[in-house]
């Protein structure tokens, strides 16, 4: 599942959670580059919305030491293995309150607060290729076969905030920054597979192993 789809599903999940828990309040979240708002906002569907942007992508160094093999699961007869360990990313996500109509400034702040409350209540999501964010609480067995993302609120000091908006090339707008961890990027095309060993044959020698008569004096066993 690609990153764009992950973010699209995340924004829709947050919107549905806010709607369900705040008496039908609708918060429109658009996935776009907040820096491009300087060039106009004709591309936005809503002129009063929350903008979700990626402002940084980095490697998660805490997950560097990984096995080259997947944990085997299922009823198949092969062991899946990677040529290289999966790449785990940390995405810096910026939720920005944007309003073309300045009279709706306070309304935008309220919407930003709804997002903060939503992610404070639940900041862990599970997903796989067919079932995305349907369950925020999964069993241990389910978790093994699903991907997990964690969103943590990032507090920036004034100088860091100034630096971020400077490289975005925009003036400050009410916003909140989150760090999204454990996004796995793995190219699984043409990965080699080896058959699973389901039977083993052992030879028991009752005398000198170098003596061929020992093969007559013992038996062979199959371990199923």
N, CA, C and O of each residue as an XYZ file, in Angstrom:
896
protein
N       0.847     -1.189      0.000
C       0.000      0.000      0.000
C       0.883      1.240      0.000
O       1.755      1.380      0.857
N       0.662      2.152     -0.965
C       1.574      3.278     -1.102
C       1.246      4.394     -0.114
O       0.178      4.418      0.499
N       2.191      5.309      0.019
C       2.063      6.362      1.018
C       0.868      7.270      0.756
O       0.180      7.676      1.692
N       0.618      7.591     -0.513
C      -0.506      8.461     -0.834
C      -1.823      7.844     -0.377
O      -2.701      8.541      0.131
N      -1.952      6.534     -0.561
C      -3.182      5.861     -0.145
C      -3.290      5.826      1.372
O      -4.381      5.973      1.922
N      -2.157      5.631      2.053
C      -2.155      5.643      3.515
C      -2.663      6.982      4.041
O      -3.505      7.020      4.939
N      -2.157      8.074      3.488
C      -2.560      9.405      3.950
C      -4.010      9.714      3.593
O      -4.723     10.351      4.369
N      -4.440      9.265      2.427
C      -5.832      9.484      2.031
C      -6.774      8.758      2.981
O      -7.774      9.325      3.422
N      -6.458      7.500      3.299
C      -7.296      6.735      4.211
C      -7.242      7.308      5.622
O      -8.242      7.303      6.339
N      -6.070      7.801      6.019
C      -5.932      8.411      7.345
C      -6.824      9.638      7.474
O      -7.526      9.793      8.472
N      -6.800     10.505      6.474
C      -7.619     11.720      6.524
C      -9.102     11.385      6.574
O      -9.860     12.039      7.291
N      -9.523     10.373      5.821
C     -10.929      9.973      5.835
C     -11.315      9.351      7.174
O     -12.429      9.546      7.659
N     -10.378      8.593      7.775
C     -10.640      7.991      9.072
C     -10.814      9.069     10.139
O     -11.733      8.986     10.955
N      -9.945     10.076     10.143
C     -10.043     11.171     11.110
C     -11.357     11.923     10.929
O     -12.026     12.266     11.904
N     -11.721     12.177      9.672
C     -12.979     12.877      9.389
C     -14.182     12.114      9.926
O     -15.077     12.706     10.529
N     -14.206     10.801      9.709
C     -15.335      9.995     10.180
C     -15.384      9.936     11.701
O     -16.466      9.945     12.288
N     -14.215      9.875     12.345
C     -14.172      9.843     13.804
C     -14.696     11.152     14.394
O     -15.446     11.144     15.370
N     -14.296     12.278     13.795
C     -14.746     13.586     14.283
C     -16.251     13.725     14.099
O     -16.948     14.204     14.994
N     -16.753     13.307     12.940
C     -18.186     13.395     12.652
C     -19.002     12.572     13.642
O     -20.058     13.005     14.104
N     -18.493     11.359     13.968
C     -19.225     10.463     14.860
C     -19.227     10.943     16.304
O     -20.188     10.693     17.032
N     -18.177     11.622     16.729
C     -18.041     11.989     18.144
C     -18.393     13.441     18.448
O     -18.352     13.850     19.608
N     -18.738     14.232     17.424
C     -19.036     15.655     17.647
C     -20.345     16.077     16.988
O     -20.433     17.133     16.362
N     -21.366     15.220     17.144
C     -22.721     15.549     16.684
C     -22.778     15.961     15.217
O     -23.433     16.936     14.849
N     -22.075     15.192     14.394
C     -22.154     15.425     12.953
C     -21.300     16.545     12.425
O     -21.455     16.930     11.266
N     -20.386     17.097     13.239
C     -19.488     18.142     12.755
C     -18.604     17.572     11.646
O     -17.969     16.534     11.831
N     -18.562     18.246     10.495
C     -17.786     17.769      9.351
C     -16.528     18.609      9.213
O     -16.596     19.834      9.104
N     -15.379     17.943      9.217
C     -14.094     18.601      9.014
C     -13.509     18.081      7.707
O     -13.148     16.909      7.601
N     -13.420     18.947      6.732
C     -12.873     18.557      5.435
C     -11.349     18.616      5.479
O     -10.771     19.663      5.773
N     -10.699     17.482      5.185
C      -9.232     17.414      5.179
C      -8.773     17.143      3.749
O      -9.128     16.123      3.159
N      -7.985     18.056      3.199
C      -7.476     17.895      1.843
C      -5.983     17.616      1.881
O      -5.225     18.309      2.561
N      -5.570     16.592      1.141
C      -4.157     16.222      1.051
C      -3.505     17.044     -0.051
O      -3.734     16.802     -1.236
N      -2.699     18.006      0.343
C      -2.024     18.856     -0.639
C      -0.797     19.494      0.014
O      -0.623     19.425      1.231
N       0.030     20.103     -0.792
C       1.237     20.765     -0.311
C       0.889     22.167      0.160
O       0.504     23.013     -0.647
N       1.017     22.422      1.450
C       0.632     23.725      2.003
C       1.467     24.844      1.402
O       1.012     25.987      1.360
N       2.681     24.547      0.934
C       3.540     25.583      0.363
C       2.976     26.126     -0.945
O       3.282     27.258     -1.320
N       2.158     25.342     -1.648
C       1.616     25.787     -2.931
C       0.465     26.759     -2.769
O      -0.001     27.313     -3.765
N      -0.016     26.992     -1.549
C      -1.108     27.939     -1.337
C      -0.681     29.359     -1.680
O      -1.526     30.220     -1.926
N       0.626     29.607     -1.696
C       1.119     30.926     -2.085
C       0.815     31.229     -3.552
O       0.740     32.390     -3.955
N       0.642     30.177     -4.339
C       0.381     30.341     -5.766
C      -1.116     30.404     -6.072
O      -1.508     30.453     -7.238
N      -1.950     30.404     -5.036
C      -3.400     30.409     -5.215
C      -4.013     29.143     -4.668
O      -3.302     28.192     -4.344
N      -5.328     29.124     -4.563
C      -5.994     27.954     -3.986
C      -7.094     27.421     -4.906
O      -8.059     26.807     -4.452
N      -6.928     27.672     -6.215
C      -7.947     27.232     -7.172
C      -8.119     25.720     -7.173
O      -9.185     25.216     -7.526
N      -7.081     24.998     -6.783
C      -7.122     23.537     -6.838
C      -7.858     22.927     -5.646
O      -8.157     21.733     -5.646
N      -8.153     23.747     -4.625
C      -8.829     23.220     -3.441
C     -10.321     23.047     -3.700
O     -10.958     23.890     -4.332
N     -10.865     21.947     -3.203
C     -12.294     21.721     -3.316
C     -13.062     22.617     -2.339
O     -14.153     23.099     -2.643
N     -12.474     22.825     -1.171
C     -13.100     23.672     -0.153
C     -12.187     24.864      0.128
O     -10.968     24.712      0.210
N     -12.777     26.040      0.272
C     -11.998     27.239      0.590
C     -11.830     27.420      2.089
O     -11.134     28.332      2.536
N     -12.465     26.554      2.864
C     -12.319     26.567      4.311
C     -12.122     25.127      4.751
O     -13.087     24.400      4.988
N     -10.879     24.729      4.857
C     -10.616     23.314      5.101
C      -9.333     23.130      5.898
O      -8.601     24.084      6.159
N      -9.076     21.875      6.283
C      -7.810     21.513      6.902
C      -6.907     20.944      5.819
O      -7.324     20.088      5.040
N      -5.682     21.417      5.774
C      -4.710     20.965      4.781
C      -3.759     19.974      5.447
O      -3.151     20.287      6.470
N      -3.632     18.792      4.874
C      -2.696     17.782      5.372
C      -1.520     17.701      4.409
O      -1.692     17.384      3.232
N      -0.320     17.989      4.918
C       0.879     18.020      4.081
C       2.010     17.213      4.718
O       2.138     17.143      5.940
N       2.823     16.607      3.856
C       4.075     15.986      4.319
C       5.153     17.062      4.268
O       5.405     17.639      3.210
N       5.785     17.333      5.400
C       6.823     18.364      5.425
C       8.211     17.766      5.618
O       9.213     18.477      5.532
N       8.275     16.449      5.880
C       9.586     15.798      5.977
C       9.407     14.285      5.964
O       8.410     13.765      6.465
N      10.379     13.585      5.385
C      10.417     12.123      5.384
C      11.820     11.699      5.802
O      12.809     12.149      5.225
N      11.899     10.835      6.802
C      13.209     10.378      7.266
C      13.180      8.896      7.609
O      12.120      8.291      7.771
N      14.375      8.332      7.713
C      14.524      6.922      8.035
C      14.377      6.720      9.539
O      14.891      7.508     10.332
N      13.665      5.648      9.929
C      13.530      5.319     11.348
C      14.716      4.453     11.751
O      14.712      3.242     11.527
N      15.726      5.073     12.345
C      16.965      4.369     12.678
C      16.786      3.390     13.822
O      17.626      2.511     14.011
N      15.713      3.519     14.591
C      15.493      2.599     15.711
C      15.095      1.209     15.229
O      15.140      0.251     16.002
N      14.707      1.086     13.962
C      14.289     -0.213     13.427
C      15.258     -0.732     12.379
O      14.868     -1.495     11.495
N      16.525     -0.323     12.473
C      17.523     -0.725     11.489
C      17.873     -2.202     11.563
O      18.030     -2.856     10.532
N      17.998     -2.741     12.789
C      18.420     -4.134     12.945
C      17.226     -5.062     12.771
O      16.467     -5.303     13.710
N      17.074     -5.573     11.565
C      15.955     -6.429     11.262
C      16.438     -7.731     10.639
O      17.539     -7.815     10.094
N      15.593     -8.729     10.736
C      15.876     -9.996     10.082
C      15.631     -9.853      8.581
O      14.798     -9.050      8.159
N      16.354    -10.630      7.780
C      16.143    -10.633      6.343
C      14.948    -11.491      5.951
O      14.569    -11.549      4.782
N      14.361    -12.154      6.937
C      13.257    -13.061      6.655
C      11.973    -12.575      7.309
O      11.990    -12.016      8.405
N      10.860    -12.798      6.619
C       9.560    -12.575      7.218
C       9.253    -13.709      8.175
O       9.756    -14.821      8.014
N       8.432    -13.429      9.165
C       7.939    -14.497     10.011
C       6.947    -15.319      9.218
O       6.010    -14.767      8.641
N       7.135    -16.650      9.178
C       6.270    -17.501      8.370
C       4.908    -17.640      9.026
O       4.811    -17.885     10.229
N       3.867    -17.484      8.239
C       2.517    -17.664      8.733
C       1.646    -18.139      7.588
O       1.965    -17.908      6.422
N       0.554    -18.796      7.914
C      -0.359    -19.264      6.883
C      -0.208    -20.742      6.605
O       0.528    -21.446      7.296
N      -0.911    -21.207      5.589
C      -0.929    -22.627      5.263
C      -0.123    -22.953      4.016
O      -0.223    -24.060      3.486
N       0.671    -22.009      3.542
C       1.461    -22.250      2.343
C       2.631    -23.172      2.615
O       2.820    -23.644      3.736
N       3.418    -23.426      1.575
C       4.556    -24.321      1.723
C       5.859    -23.622      1.344
O       6.775    -24.254      0.816
N       5.942    -22.347      1.608
C       7.160    -21.612      1.302
C       7.449    -20.608      2.401
O       6.547    -20.156      3.108
N       8.721    -20.267      2.531
C       9.167    -19.243      3.480
C       9.465    -17.977      2.690
O      10.281    -17.997      1.768
N       8.807    -16.876      3.046
C       9.055    -15.627      2.355
C      10.295    -14.956      2.948
O      10.459    -14.888      4.166
N      11.139    -14.477      2.083
C      12.331    -13.791      2.583
C      12.592    -12.552      1.741
O      12.216    -12.493      0.570
N      13.225    -11.584      2.336
C      13.533    -10.343      1.655
C      14.972    -10.357      1.166
O      15.853    -10.989      1.748
N      15.169     -9.643      0.087
C      16.546     -9.437     -0.351
C      17.245     -8.456      0.601
O      18.434     -8.583      0.893
N      16.475     -7.487      1.068
C      16.968     -6.514      2.035
C      15.854     -6.232      3.026
O      14.681     -6.386      2.687
N      16.194     -5.818      4.253
C      15.144     -5.483      5.237
C      14.256     -4.354      4.733
O      14.680     -3.533      3.919
N      13.028     -4.320      5.219
C      12.088     -3.273      4.825
C      12.582     -1.909      5.291
O      13.298     -1.797      6.285
N      12.189     -0.886      4.558
C      12.527      0.488      4.916
C      11.407      1.058      5.767
O      10.262      1.134      5.322
N      11.728      1.457      6.981
C      10.736      2.053      7.874
C      10.938      3.561      7.907
O      12.048      4.049      8.117
N       9.854      4.284      7.698
C       9.933      5.729      7.558
C       9.222      6.452      8.693
O       8.297      5.927      9.311
N       9.680      7.663      8.945
C       8.989      8.592      9.833
C       8.560      9.780      8.980
O       9.392     10.459      8.377
N       7.255     10.019      8.938
C       6.722     11.142      8.172
C       6.303     12.255      9.116
O       5.632     12.007     10.118
N       6.694     13.470      8.799
C       6.231     14.642      9.548
C       5.003     15.190      8.834
O       5.091     15.675      7.706
N       3.864     15.106      9.502
C       2.595     15.524      8.905
C       2.129     16.834      9.535
O       2.072     16.964     10.758
N       1.803     17.785      8.693
C       1.356     19.090      9.163
C      -0.125     19.275      8.821
O      -0.515     19.274      7.653
N      -0.937     19.435      9.870
C      -2.350     19.778      9.692
C      -2.466     21.300      9.829
O      -2.122     21.863     10.869
N      -2.948     21.951      8.786
C      -3.018     23.410      8.764
C      -4.454     23.879      8.556
O      -5.173     23.357      7.704
N      -4.859     24.864      9.343
C      -6.184     25.458      9.186
C      -6.090     26.577      8.148
O      -5.453     27.606      8.371
N      -6.751     26.343      6.999
C      -6.716     27.335      5.923
C      -8.126     27.843      5.657
O      -9.062     27.059      5.500
N      -8.266     29.155      5.610
C      -9.566     29.755      5.328
C      -9.387     30.916      4.356
O      -8.695     31.888      4.660
N     -10.015     30.810      3.189
C     -10.001     31.917      2.239
C     -10.756     33.108      2.813
O     -10.367     34.262      2.631
N     -11.843     32.799      3.509
C     -12.655     33.833      4.142
C     -12.131     34.054      5.566
O     -12.276     33.185      6.426
N     -11.540     35.187      5.803
C     -10.915     35.469      7.091
C     -11.926     35.536      8.240
O     -11.538     35.443      9.405
N     -13.210     35.697      7.930
C     -14.216     35.726      8.995
C     -14.416     34.340      9.608
O     -15.046     34.202     10.657
N     -13.875     33.316      8.947
C     -13.998     31.945      9.447
C     -12.715     31.473     10.154
O     -12.474     30.276     10.307
N     -11.909     32.446     10.575
C     -10.644     32.117     11.249
C     -10.893     31.285     12.513
O     -10.233     30.268     12.727
N     -11.843     31.718     13.347
C     -12.143     30.999     14.592
C     -12.691     29.607     14.299
O     -12.399     28.650     15.017
N     -13.494     29.502     13.230
C     -14.039     28.196     12.849
C     -12.917     27.223     12.481
O     -12.995     26.035     12.792
N     -11.883     27.727     11.822
C     -10.745     26.890     11.452
C      -9.980     26.400     12.671
O      -9.502     25.266     12.692
N      -9.863     27.239     13.675
C      -9.187     26.842     14.915
C      -9.976     25.735     15.615
O      -9.398     24.798     16.166
N     -11.303     25.858     15.587
C     -12.145     24.810     16.174
C     -11.915     23.473     15.476
O     -11.826     22.436     16.133
N     -11.820     23.493     14.162
C     -11.596     22.267     13.394
C     -10.238     21.652     13.727
O     -10.090     20.433     13.799
N      -9.258     22.522     13.927
C      -7.925     22.037     14.304
C      -7.972     21.360     15.667
O      -7.299     20.356     15.898
N      -8.769     21.918     16.562
C      -8.917     21.331     17.890
C      -9.578     19.958     17.811
O      -9.209     19.049     18.554
N     -10.550     19.803     16.917
C     -11.203     18.498     16.732
C     -10.191     17.434     16.326
O     -10.252     16.300     16.802
N      -9.264     17.798     15.449
C      -8.240     16.846     14.996
C      -7.330     16.455     16.152
O      -6.996     15.281     16.315
N      -6.929     17.440     16.957
C      -6.061     17.158     18.101
C      -6.754     16.220     19.084
O      -6.138     15.279     19.584
N      -8.026     16.471     19.361
C      -8.775     15.612     20.272
C      -8.902     14.196     19.723
O      -8.783     13.220     20.464
N      -9.145     14.092     18.419
C      -9.305     12.789     17.787
C      -8.037     11.959     17.906
O      -8.101     10.779     18.252
N      -6.890     12.554     17.627
C      -5.623     11.826     17.665
C      -5.110     11.653     19.091
O      -4.281     10.782     19.351
N      -5.595     12.470     20.006
C      -5.231     12.258     21.405
C      -5.940     11.021     21.944
O      -5.384     10.268     22.743
N      -7.170     10.827     21.496
C      -7.950      9.682     21.957
C      -7.459      8.382     21.334
O      -7.452      7.339     21.990
N      -7.053      8.440     20.087
C      -6.592      7.240     19.401
C      -5.529      7.625     18.378
O      -5.846      8.206     17.340
N      -4.272      7.305     18.665
C      -3.185      7.672     17.760
C      -2.488      6.459     17.150
O      -1.431      6.597     16.535
N      -3.075      5.267     17.317
C      -2.502      4.042     16.755
C      -3.513      3.418     15.802
O      -4.680      3.239     16.153
N      -3.058      3.084     14.587
C      -3.931      2.501     13.582
C      -3.266      1.273     12.966
O      -2.054      1.247     12.756
N      -4.078      0.260     12.682
C      -3.610     -0.948     12.002
C      -4.239     -1.022     10.618
O      -5.361     -0.560     10.408
N      -3.506     -1.605      9.680
C      -4.070     -1.768      8.345
C      -3.318     -2.867      7.589
O      -2.183     -3.213      7.915
N      -3.991     -3.399      6.574
C      -3.350     -4.295      5.622
C      -3.853     -3.918      4.238
O      -4.502     -2.886      4.074
N      -3.561     -4.741      3.244
C      -3.905     -4.382      1.867
C      -5.403     -4.386      1.598
O      -5.863     -3.730      0.663
N      -6.163     -5.107      2.395
C      -7.601     -5.224      2.135
C      -8.462     -4.570      3.217
O      -9.626     -4.253      2.969
N      -7.917     -4.369      4.387
C      -8.704     -3.869      5.514
C      -7.961     -2.705      6.149
O      -7.028     -2.908      6.925
N      -8.373     -1.485      5.820
C      -7.617     -0.309      6.240
C      -8.330      0.429      7.366
O      -9.425      0.964      7.190
N      -7.681      0.445      8.526
C      -8.161      1.206      9.670
C      -9.546      0.770     10.140
O     -10.225      1.528     10.833
N      -9.965     -0.405      9.785
C     -11.271     -0.858     10.236
C     -11.263     -1.186     11.722
O     -12.294     -1.105     12.390
N     -10.089     -1.559     12.237
C      -9.986     -1.902     13.652
C      -8.811     -1.154     14.260
O      -7.692     -1.218     13.751
N      -9.071     -0.449     15.344
C      -7.975      0.203     16.064
C      -7.484     -0.670     17.215
O      -6.427     -0.415     17.792
N      -8.257     -1.698     17.540
C      -7.830     -2.668     18.532
C      -7.880     -4.051     17.881
O      -8.949     -4.536     17.510
N      -6.725     -4.668     17.750
C      -6.652     -5.962     17.078
C      -6.002     -6.973     18.013
O      -5.315     -6.609     18.968
N      -6.233     -8.245     17.720
C      -5.637     -9.291     18.529
C      -4.147     -9.408     18.209
O      -3.665     -8.841     17.228
N      -3.439    -10.138     19.035
C      -1.995    -10.309     18.833
C      -1.706    -11.004     17.514
O      -0.761    -10.642     16.813
N      -2.517    -12.006     17.170
C      -2.321    -12.726     15.910
C      -2.615    -11.834     14.715
O      -1.902    -11.890     13.714
N      -3.651    -11.016     14.804
C      -3.979    -10.097     13.720
C      -2.874     -9.067     13.526
O      -2.527     -8.719     12.397
N      -2.327     -8.582     14.637
C      -1.294     -7.546     14.567
C      -0.057     -8.020     13.822
O       0.630     -7.219     13.189
N       0.236     -9.333     13.894
C       1.424     -9.871     13.226
C       1.336     -9.742     11.718
O       2.356     -9.588     11.047
N       0.134     -9.804     11.184
C      -0.043     -9.771      9.736
C      -0.448     -8.391      9.221
O      -0.695     -8.223      8.027
N      -0.518     -7.398     10.119
C      -0.935     -6.059      9.710
C       0.186     -5.052      9.949
O       1.103     -5.289     10.736
N       0.090     -3.936      9.258
C       1.011     -2.835      9.480
C       0.422     -1.892     10.523
O      -0.796     -1.791     10.666
N       1.286     -1.214     11.236
C       0.838     -0.310     12.296
C       1.495      1.047     12.130
O       2.686      1.135     11.831
N       0.718      2.107     12.324
C       1.293      3.444     12.339
C       0.929      4.127     13.650
O      -0.143      3.902     14.212
N       1.839      4.959     14.118
C       1.662      5.674     15.375
C       1.872      7.161     15.109
O       2.877      7.555     14.517
N       0.928      7.982     15.547
C       1.035      9.424     15.372
C       1.286     10.084     16.723
O       0.515      9.903     17.665
N       2.367     10.845     16.809
C       2.728     11.562     18.027
C       2.774     13.057     17.747
O       3.319     13.503     16.736
N       2.193     13.816     18.660
C       2.212     15.271     18.536
C       3.634     15.794     18.747
O       4.322     15.371     19.676
N       4.073     16.716     17.883
C       5.407     17.303     17.969
C       5.267     18.770     18.361
O       4.568     19.537     17.698
N       5.935     19.148     19.439
C       5.903     20.540     19.894
C       7.151     21.266     19.387
O       8.277     20.845     19.654
N       6.941     22.348     18.662
C       8.054     23.112     18.117
C       8.254     24.407     18.899
O       7.293     25.074     19.282
N       9.514     24.747     19.126
C       9.824     26.029     19.733
C       9.693     27.126     18.673
O       9.564     26.843     17.482
N       9.727     28.358     19.122
C       9.487     29.480     18.216
C      10.485     29.519     17.056
O      10.101     29.774     15.914
N      11.770     29.267     17.349
C      12.771     29.300     16.282
C      12.579     28.146     15.304
O      12.787     28.316     14.103
N      12.181     26.963     15.805
C      11.930     25.818     14.927
C      10.697     26.068     14.060
O      10.672     25.719     12.880
N       9.684     26.674     14.661
C       8.467     26.989     13.927
C       8.754     27.988     12.810
O       8.261     27.849     11.691
N       9.559     28.995     13.132
C       9.927     30.012     12.135
C      10.712     29.374     10.994
O      10.500     29.703      9.826
N      11.621     28.461     11.337
C      12.428     27.803     10.312
C      11.556     26.937      9.393
O      11.756     26.920      8.178
N      10.602     26.227      9.972
C       9.744     25.355      9.170
C       8.918     26.154      8.173
O       8.855     25.804      6.994
N       8.282     27.231      8.641
C       7.448     28.017      7.733
C       8.291     28.792      6.726
O       7.812     29.135      5.646
N       9.541     29.065      7.078
C      10.438     29.742      6.134
C      10.769     28.835      4.964
O      10.719     29.266      3.812
N      11.113     27.569      5.248
C      11.434     26.681      4.117
C      10.192     26.232      3.363
O      10.287     25.757      2.231
N       9.024     26.381      3.989
C       7.781     26.142      3.253
C       7.432     27.345      2.373
O       6.569     27.254      1.499
N       8.101     28.456      2.610
C       7.875     29.656      1.803
C       6.521     30.272      2.021
O       5.933     30.821      1.089
N       6.012     30.196      3.228
C       4.677     30.710      3.502
C       4.650     31.415      4.848
O       5.531     31.215      5.685
N       3.629     32.244      5.047
C       3.418     32.875      6.331
C       2.709     31.886      7.258
O       2.007     30.979      6.811
N       2.909     32.085      8.533
C       2.349     31.158      9.520
C       0.829     31.100      9.444
O       0.150     32.116      9.297
N       0.321     29.874      9.550
C      -1.111     29.633      9.689
C      -1.305     28.682     10.867
O      -0.425     27.863     11.135
N      -2.428     28.765     11.577
C      -2.663     27.849     12.701
C      -2.491     26.400     12.239
O      -3.107     25.974     11.262
N      -1.666     25.667     12.938
C      -1.327     24.323     12.474
C      -0.833     23.474     13.635
O      -0.520     23.985     14.710
N      -0.768     22.174     13.400
C      -0.232     21.245     14.383
C       0.577     20.183     13.639
O       0.170     19.708     12.578
N       1.721     19.819     14.203
C       2.647     18.893     13.557
C       2.624     17.544     14.271
O       2.670     17.472     15.499
N       2.551     16.469     13.469
C       2.584     15.114     14.005
C       3.698     14.309     13.351
O       4.012     14.485     12.174
N       4.281     13.426     14.143
C       5.265     12.477     13.635
C       4.572     11.132     13.452
O       4.040     10.569     14.409
N       4.577     10.618     12.226
C       3.932      9.334     11.943
C       5.010      8.276     11.724
O       5.775      8.342     10.761
N       5.060      7.307     12.624
C       6.107      6.293     12.619
C       5.603      4.936     12.119
O       4.408      4.642     12.122
N       6.575      4.128     11.691
C       6.369      2.730     11.311
C       5.591      2.579     10.009
O       4.702      1.735      9.896
N       5.935      3.404      9.036
C       5.447      3.196      7.675
C       6.474      2.322      6.959
O       7.624      2.726      6.785
N       6.060      1.131      6.548
C       6.986      0.175      5.945
C       6.924      0.262      4.430
O       5.854      0.149      3.832
N       8.091      0.466      3.812
C       8.194      0.477      2.361
C       9.054     -0.702      1.944
O      10.234     -0.769      2.288
N       8.464     -1.632      1.203
C       9.179     -2.846      0.828
C       8.788     -3.263     -0.581
O       7.606     -3.442     -0.876
N       9.776     -3.415     -1.445
C       9.532     -3.930     -2.782
C       9.499     -5.443     -2.716
O      10.532     -6.083     -2.519
N       8.309     -6.023     -2.881
C       8.147     -7.464     -2.732
C       8.025     -8.179     -4.075
O       7.613     -9.338     -4.128
N       8.381     -7.492     -5.157
C       8.320     -8.124     -6.470
C       9.495     -9.066     -6.670
O      10.633     -8.739     -6.333
N       9.209    -10.226     -7.216
C      10.242    -11.209     -7.574
C      11.101    -11.626     -6.395
O      12.302    -11.846     -6.548
N      10.494    -11.737     -5.215
C      11.238    -12.197     -4.061
C      11.363    -13.712     -4.107
O      10.364    -14.390     -4.351
N      12.555    -14.275     -3.881
C      12.714    -15.733     -3.935
C      12.040    -16.409     -2.752
O      11.939    -15.834     -1.668
N      11.587    -17.616     -2.969
C      10.983    -18.415     -1.907
C      11.635    -19.781     -1.865
O      12.012    -20.322     -2.905
N      11.770    -20.337     -0.691
C      12.320    -21.674     -0.509
C      11.255    -22.566      0.084
O      10.439    -22.106      0.882
N      11.244    -23.858     -0.296
C      10.243    -24.773      0.268
C      10.455    -24.979      1.760
O      11.585    -24.962      2.248
N       9.345    -25.175      2.482
C       9.413    -25.455      3.898
C       9.768    -26.916      4.107
O       9.231    -27.788      3.424
N      10.672    -27.194      5.047
C      11.031    -28.575      5.372
C       9.919    -29.167      6.220
O       9.735    -28.780      7.374
N       9.177    -30.108      5.644
C       8.083    -30.701      6.403
C       8.365    -32.140      6.810
O       7.612    -32.716      7.595
N       9.460    -32.741      6.281
C       9.863    -34.082      6.694
C      11.379    -34.141      6.828
O      12.101    -33.506      6.060
N      11.850    -34.891      7.787
C      13.293    -35.059      7.988
C      13.593    -36.543      8.167
O      12.857    -37.239      8.866
N      14.664    -37.037      7.545
C      15.051    -38.440      7.650
C      16.344    -38.533      8.437
O      17.320    -37.853      8.116
N      16.358    -39.380      9.478
C      17.558    -39.554     10.279
C      17.968    -41.022     10.253
O      17.125    -41.909     10.127
N      19.275    -41.270     10.373
C      19.828    -42.624     10.364
C      20.469    -42.889     11.720
O      21.345    -42.139     12.152
N      20.036    -43.955     12.391
C      20.598    -44.326     13.680
C      21.611    -45.452     13.489
O      21.281    -46.508     12.950
N      22.837    -45.220     13.933
C      23.903    -46.220     13.819
C      24.112    -46.873     15.178
O      24.266    -46.185     16.188
N      24.116    -48.185     15.200
C      24.315    -48.921     16.444
C      25.755    -49.359     16.640
O      26.126    -49.861     17.702
N      26.558    -49.165     15.614
C      27.971    -49.522     15.755
C      28.834    -48.492     15.027
O      28.444    -47.331     14.909
N      29.970    -48.896     14.554
C      30.893    -47.979     13.900
C      30.243    -47.387     12.645
O      29.815    -48.125     11.757
N      30.172    -46.060     12.578
C      29.529    -45.394     11.453
C      30.228    -45.692     10.133
O      29.599    -45.696      9.076
N      31.521    -45.939     10.200
C      32.278    -46.214      8.975
C      32.069    -47.641      8.479
O      32.469    -47.976      7.364
N      31.446    -48.479      9.299
C      31.208    -49.877      8.928
C      29.862    -49.963      8.217
O      28.828    -49.645      8.803
N      29.872    -50.392      6.952
C      28.643    -50.423      6.175
C      27.637    -51.418      6.736
O      26.453    -51.339      6.407
N      28.072    -52.341      7.564
C      27.118    -53.285      8.148
C      26.201    -52.604      9.145
O      25.139    -53.123      9.489
N      26.628    -51.426      9.611
C      25.799    -50.698     10.551
C      24.475    -50.286      9.949
O      23.484    -50.131     10.663
N      24.452    -50.107      8.631
C      23.217    -49.715      7.983
C      22.191    -50.842      8.029
O      20.985    -50.598      8.007
N      22.688    -52.088      8.094
C      21.785    -53.231      8.158
C      21.231    -53.401      9.559
O      20.110    -53.879      9.734
N      22.016    -53.009     10.564
C      21.652    -53.261     11.955
C      20.776    -52.163     12.564
O      20.413    -52.240     13.738
N      20.439    -51.150     11.777
C      19.625    -50.057     12.306
C      18.413    -49.819     11.420
O      18.186    -50.560     10.464
N      17.653    -48.814     11.725
C      16.437    -48.513     10.946
C      16.408    -47.038     10.598
O      17.121    -46.236     11.202
N      15.589    -46.682      9.629
C      15.377    -45.295      9.237
C      14.015    -44.848      9.745
O      13.064    -45.629      9.783
N      13.933    -43.555     10.141
C      12.701    -43.017     10.688
C      12.323    -41.744      9.954
O      13.198    -40.966      9.576
N      11.045    -41.523      9.750
C      10.533    -40.288      9.178
C       9.854    -39.463     10.265
O       8.967    -39.946     10.969
N      10.278    -38.233     10.386
C       9.657    -37.338     11.359
C       8.635    -36.477     10.632
O       9.009    -35.673      9.779
N       7.364    -36.628     10.948
C       6.301    -35.829     10.305
C       6.006    -34.595     11.146
O       5.146    -33.792     10.783
